[in-house]
């Protein structure tokens, strides 16, 4: 089992989401998808969204597009960016696991390929609805579950997106998937 | 020609310094070594040393060691870390290019393999002396040259280490060397 943490508003989380299952399958592993909230992590690390940092911001947009081309994946930088992903996160945790993964892929695609603002709860419900799913994002139990999942991620040290943990070994970033690939073959 | 920017106190700058020449040579290119001061870049970006950031700090040390093993390079996290690299930078820019590159390799090795504090000007002179070099780090012209080089790096958007620029295309991080490799073959 591979724990795959991500934020729905994370460009490299989106790109990684299209690579993680094939990588895991190559090594006979399954993936546990675990959306978290980067905003909560940023409170702990003092981080800010990449695109808002002087110098780094300009570089990062170029890097998103080039990294997408490098991995032969589609990418369209969305506006607005970033957005709150609380509603998407709650929708995910209100569904059963198979439904939730289908929803996660559709939500990522809606934001990063179709430029749909998934920060809006109505759009989150629209994405889910297009799959025949009806998440209950207003439910208190769902809100509590989501908060507990995000807190648990922080407690495990998850400070970025994507962030993969394999038997205690953490890998931050799509650009550690080469190390993750070798690790899954044999820890080094 | 490949512009290779780095800070002498940067773990990934050190690891990259051992990969950049073979990578460039593979594509018939030469490398222009360009030390800069991360502290000056951090003033522009609001950055702080990785190891001092909550959660990220713990991860980063583990990542330095694992990345070194992944690339089959030696690494020993130095103490104190990070250190001021003004003296090392001035030593570099006081030498002619061939001498400067020899000095750069020796200074990196002194700090990241032999745990010599290159933040101390005396140790910088010791490293240079072991190569038969006598940089004049107190010279005003050298100080001015160093400042001009660091300012020029910032003006080009260099905010991290390592940072490579190939005909206007920027690559930040050792973990972009895979993209750099493909770019040198053919821009994509």
Interface residues (C-beta under 8 A of the other chain):
Chain A: X41 X44 X45 X46 X47 X48 X53 X54 X55 X56 X58 X59 X62 X63 X66 X67 X69 X70 X154 X157 X158 X159 X160 X170 X172 X173 X175 X176 X178 X179 X182 X188
Chain B: X41 X44 X45 X46 X47 X48 X53 X54 X55 X56 X58 X59 X62 X63 X66 X67 X69 X70 X154 X157 X158 X159 X160 X170 X172 X173 X175 X176 X178 X179 X182 X188
